[in-house]
């Protein structure tokens, strides 16, 4: 093989090796995330969100907030410390490709489901989070999310304990009675 013909072959082999090495490195780097947030997109850890099928723009914003310590959670702040912007994008894109979390699997209480569905419509959760609650763009997926995480998060927004990149959730939660939060979470977790 002449030198002119071997150069493209070497470049192709180098590219293939680099791609495989990069994929392995990403899998190693993302493993700690999946230990808490769920290897297959569904968290089994109380009050820790499932990340499967979460929107990439939303994940990117959250990772940025953690890296910059605009959201304070020691484990998450440490996990993304030193990440470049490209790292944040890579992680957000990879996590968004995980399968969506399965809805809660125990038999649902029809009365609570009806009440939760009515509350989702009344408070217009289905406008920003999409009719199926799967999220869109920078708005998170809440369908199939852990119920305990949703209750905790909604209460944190209501009491202004959860900072975000957008104050709208704090404003949205202010008029919602605390008694409605469990049914909102119950319904959303079962979508």
Sine and cosine of phi, psi and omega as CSV:
sin_phi,cos_phi,sin_psi,cos_psi,sin_omega,cos_omega
0.00,0.00,0.73,-0.68,-0.01,-1.00
-0.97,0.24,0.31,-0.95,0.00,-1.00
-0.88,0.47,-0.57,0.82,0.00,-1.00
-0.91,0.40,-0.59,0.81,0.00,-1.00
-0.99,0.13,-0.45,0.89,-0.05,-1.00
-0.98,0.20,-0.43,0.90,-0.02,-1.00
-0.87,0.50,-0.75,0.66,0.02,-1.00
-0.88,0.47,-0.60,0.80,0.01,-1.00
-0.90,0.43,-0.69,0.72,0.03,-1.00
-0.88,0.47,-0.69,0.73,0.01,-1.00
-0.90,0.45,-0.66,0.75,0.03,-1.00
-0.90,0.44,-0.71,0.70,0.01,-1.00
-0.90,0.44,-0.66,0.75,0.03,-1.00
-0.89,0.46,-0.69,0.72,0.02,-1.00
-0.88,0.47,-0.71,0.71,0.00,-1.00
-0.89,0.46,-0.69,0.73,0.01,-1.00
-0.90,0.43,-0.70,0.72,0.00,-1.00
-0.88,0.47,-0.68,0.73,0.01,-1.00
-0.88,0.47,-0.68,0.73,0.02,-1.00
-0.91,0.41,-0.68,0.73,0.00,-1.00
-0.90,0.43,-0.64,0.76,0.01,-1.00
-0.90,0.43,-0.67,0.74,0.01,-1.00
-0.89,0.45,-0.66,0.75,0.04,-1.00
-0.91,0.42,-0.66,0.75,0.01,-1.00
-0.90,0.44,-0.66,0.75,0.03,-1.00
-0.89,0.46,-0.70,0.72,0.00,-1.00
-0.88,0.48,-0.63,0.78,0.04,-1.00
-0.93,0.37,-0.66,0.75,-0.04,-1.00
-0.95,0.31,-0.50,0.87,-0.07,-1.00
-1.00,0.02,-0.24,0.97,-0.03,-1.00
-0.82,0.58,-0.70,0.71,0.02,-1.00
-0.88,0.48,-0.55,0.84,0.04,-1.00
-0.89,0.45,-0.71,0.70,-0.08,-1.00
-0.95,0.32,-0.38,0.92,0.03,-1.00
-0.88,0.47,-0.59,0.81,0.02,-1.00
-0.99,-0.14,-0.66,0.75,-0.12,-0.99
-1.00,0.02,-0.06,1.00,0.09,-1.00
0.98,-0.21,0.85,-0.52,-0.03,-1.00
-0.86,0.51,-0.55,0.83,-0.04,-1.00
-0.93,-0.37,0.51,0.86,0.08,-1.00
1.00,0.03,-0.03,1.00,-0.06,-1.00
-0.81,-0.59,0.88,-0.48,0.00,-1.00
-0.96,0.27,0.64,-0.77,0.12,-0.99
-0.94,-0.34,0.07,1.00,-0.07,-1.00
-0.99,-0.14,0.81,-0.58,0.00,-1.00
-0.79,0.61,0.70,-0.71,0.05,-1.00
0.89,0.46,0.26,0.97,0.08,-1.00
-0.95,-0.31,0.82,-0.58,-0.11,-0.99
-0.94,0.35,0.53,-0.85,0.19,-0.98
-0.98,0.20,0.64,-0.76,-0.05,-1.00
-0.94,-0.34,-0.08,1.00,-0.02,-1.00
-0.85,0.53,0.76,-0.65,0.04,-1.00
0.88,0.47,0.27,0.96,0.09,-1.00
-0.92,0.38,0.51,-0.86,-0.03,-1.00
-0.94,0.35,0.65,-0.76,-0.01,-1.00
-0.89,0.47,-0.68,0.73,0.03,-1.00
-0.87,0.49,-0.62,0.78,0.03,-1.00
-0.90,0.43,-0.73,0.69,0.01,-1.00
-0.87,0.49,-0.67,0.75,0.01,-1.00
-0.86,0.50,-0.71,0.70,0.01,-1.00
-0.88,0.47,-0.70,0.71,-0.03,-1.00
-0.90,0.43,-0.69,0.72,0.03,-1.00
-0.88,0.48,-0.66,0.75,0.05,-1.00
-0.87,0.49,-0.73,0.69,0.00,-1.00
-0.87,0.49,-0.64,0.77,0.04,-1.00
-0.92,0.39,-0.69,0.72,-0.02,-1.00
-0.88,0.48,-0.67,0.74,-0.03,-1.00
-0.99,0.11,0.01,1.00,-0.02,-1.00
0.86,0.50,0.51,0.86,0.13,-0.99
-0.99,0.14,-0.35,0.94,0.24,-0.97
-0.90,-0.44,0.79,-0.61,-0.07,-1.00
-0.98,-0.22,0.91,-0.42,0.15,-0.99
-0.44,-0.90,0.95,-0.32,-0.21,-0.98
-0.78,0.62,-0.71,0.71,-0.03,-1.00
-0.89,0.46,-0.72,0.69,-0.02,-1.00
-0.94,0.34,-0.63,0.78,0.04,-1.00
-0.86,0.50,-0.68,0.73,0.02,-1.00
-0.94,0.35,-0.61,0.80,-0.06,-1.00
-0.88,0.47,-0.55,0.83,-0.06,-1.00
-0.95,-0.30,0.10,1.00,0.05,-1.00
-0.86,0.51,0.77,-0.64,0.02,-1.00
1.00,0.08,-0.01,1.00,0.04,-1.00
-0.94,0.33,0.66,-0.75,0.12,-0.99
-0.99,0.15,0.18,-0.98,0.08,-1.00
-0.87,0.49,-0.62,0.79,0.04,-1.00
-0.90,0.43,-0.63,0.78,0.07,-1.00
-0.87,0.50,-0.71,0.70,-0.01,-1.00
-0.87,0.50,-0.70,0.72,0.02,-1.00
-0.90,0.43,-0.68,0.74,-0.01,-1.00
-0.88,0.47,-0.71,0.70,0.01,-1.00
-0.91,0.41,-0.69,0.72,0.01,-1.00
-0.87,0.50,-0.70,0.71,0.00,-1.00
-0.91,0.42,-0.66,0.75,0.00,-1.00
-0.92,0.40,-0.70,0.72,-0.01,-1.00
-0.91,0.41,-0.58,0.82,0.01,-1.00
-0.91,0.42,-0.38,0.93,-0.01,-1.00
-1.00,0.10,-0.11,0.99,0.06,-1.00
-0.91,0.41,0.47,-0.88,0.00,-1.00
-0.91,0.41,0.47,-0.88,0.01,-1.00
-0.90,0.44,0.51,-0.86,0.05,-1.00
-0.92,0.39,0.58,-0.81,0.05,-1.00
-0.96,0.27,0.59,-0.80,0.07,-1.00
-0.86,0.50,0.42,-0.91,0.06,-1.00
-0.76,0.65,0.70,-0.72,-0.19,-0.98
-0.99,-0.15,-0.14,0.99,0.04,-1.00
-0.97,0.26,0.37,-0.93,-0.02,-1.00
-0.85,0.53,0.76,-0.65,-0.04,-1.00
-0.99,0.12,0.57,-0.82,0.09,-1.00
-0.98,0.21,0.91,-0.41,-0.07,-1.00
-0.85,0.53,-0.58,0.81,0.00,-1.00
-0.92,0.39,-0.69,0.73,0.02,-1.00
-0.93,0.38,-0.59,0.81,0.04,-1.00
-0.89,0.45,-0.71,0.71,0.00,-1.00
-0.90,0.45,-0.69,0.72,0.02,-1.00
-0.90,0.43,-0.71,0.70,0.02,-1.00
-0.88,0.48,-0.68,0.74,0.03,-1.00
-0.89,0.46,-0.67,0.74,0.03,-1.00
-0.89,0.45,-0.63,0.77,0.02,-1.00
-0.92,0.39,-0.64,0.77,0.04,-1.00
-0.86,0.52,-0.66,0.75,0.02,-1.00
-0.96,0.28,-0.68,0.74,0.00,-1.00
-0.87,0.50,-0.71,0.71,-0.04,-1.00
-1.00,-0.01,0.05,1.00,0.11,-0.99
0.89,0.46,0.52,0.85,0.06,-1.00
-0.86,0.51,-0.56,0.83,-0.06,-1.00
-0.96,0.27,-0.10,0.99,0.05,-1.00
-0.99,0.16,-0.83,0.56,-0.02,-1.00
-0.98,0.20,-0.66,0.75,-0.07,-1.00
-0.99,0.10,0.03,1.00,0.00,-1.00
1.00,0.09,0.46,-0.89,-0.03,-1.00
-0.82,0.57,-0.55,0.84,0.02,-1.00
-1.00,-0.08,0.11,0.99,0.01,-1.00
0.90,0.44,0.35,0.94,-0.02,-1.00
-0.99,0.13,-0.01,1.00,0.00,-1.00
0.97,0.23,0.16,-0.99,0.05,-1.00
-0.27,-0.96,0.58,-0.82,-0.03,-1.00
0.69,0.72,-0.88,-0.47,-0.07,-1.00
-1.00,-0.04,0.22,0.98,0.02,-1.00
-0.98,-0.22,0.80,-0.60,-0.13,-0.99
-0.95,0.32,0.43,-0.90,0.17,-0.99
-0.96,0.29,0.77,-0.63,0.11,-0.99
-0.89,-0.45,-0.19,0.98,0.06,-1.00
-0.90,0.43,0.79,-0.61,0.03,-1.00
0.97,0.25,0.06,1.00,0.00,-1.00
-0.93,0.37,0.41,-0.91,0.05,-1.00
-0.85,0.52,0.77,-0.64,-0.02,-1.00
-0.88,0.48,-0.69,0.72,-0.02,-1.00
-0.90,0.43,-0.60,0.80,0.04,-1.00
-0.91,0.41,-0.68,0.74,0.02,-1.00
-0.89,0.46,-0.70,0.71,0.01,-1.00
-0.86,0.50,-0.75,0.66,0.00,-1.00
-0.86,0.51,-0.74,0.68,-0.05,-1.00
-0.91,0.42,-0.72,0.70,0.00,-1.00
-0.89,0.46,-0.64,0.77,0.04,-1.00
-0.92,0.38,-0.60,0.80,0.05,-1.00
-0.91,0.41,-0.63,0.77,0.07,-1.00
-0.90,0.44,-0.69,0.73,-0.04,-1.00
-0.88,0.48,-0.60,0.80,-0.04,-1.00
-0.99,-0.10,0.15,0.99,-0.01,-1.00
0.86,0.52,0.50,0.87,0.07,-1.00
-1.00,-0.01,-0.25,0.97,-0.02,-1.00
-0.94,-0.33,0.96,-0.29,0.04,-1.00
-0.96,0.29,0.47,-0.88,0.05,-1.00
-0.57,-0.82,0.08,-1.00,0.01,-1.00
-0.99,0.17,-0.15,0.99,-0.06,-1.00
-0.61,-0.79,0.80,-0.60,-0.05,-1.00
-0.98,0.21,0.00,1.00,-0.10,-0.99
-0.88,0.48,-0.60,0.80,-0.01,-1.00
-0.92,0.40,-0.59,0.81,0.08,-1.00
-0.88,0.47,-0.68,0.73,0.03,-1.00
-0.92,0.40,-0.67,0.74,-0.01,-1.00
-0.89,0.46,-0.64,0.77,-0.10,-1.00
-0.98,0.21,-0.35,0.94,-0.08,-1.00
-0.81,0.59,-0.76,0.65,-0.05,-1.00
-0.99,0.16,-0.12,0.99,-0.06,-1.00
-0.99,0.14,0.84,-0.54,0.02,-1.00
-0.90,0.44,0.60,-0.80,0.02,-1.00
-0.83,0.55,-0.52,0.86,-0.02,-1.00
-0.90,0.43,-0.37,0.93,0.01,-1.00
-0.99,0.10,-0.36,0.93,-0.08,-1.00
-0.86,0.51,-0.73,0.68,0.00,-1.00
-0.86,0.52,-0.60,0.80,0.00,-1.00
-0.96,0.26,-0.56,0.83,0.12,-0.99
-0.87,0.50,-0.72,0.69,0.00,-1.00
-0.92,0.39,-0.65,0.76,-0.01,-1.00
-0.86,0.52,-0.76,0.66,-0.01,-1.00
-0.90,0.43,-0.75,0.66,-0.05,-1.00
-0.87,0.49,-0.65,0.76,-0.01,-1.00
-0.90,0.43,-0.35,0.94,-0.07,-1.00
-0.97,-0.24,0.28,0.96,0.03,-1.00
-0.99,-0.11,0.00,0.00,0.00,0.00
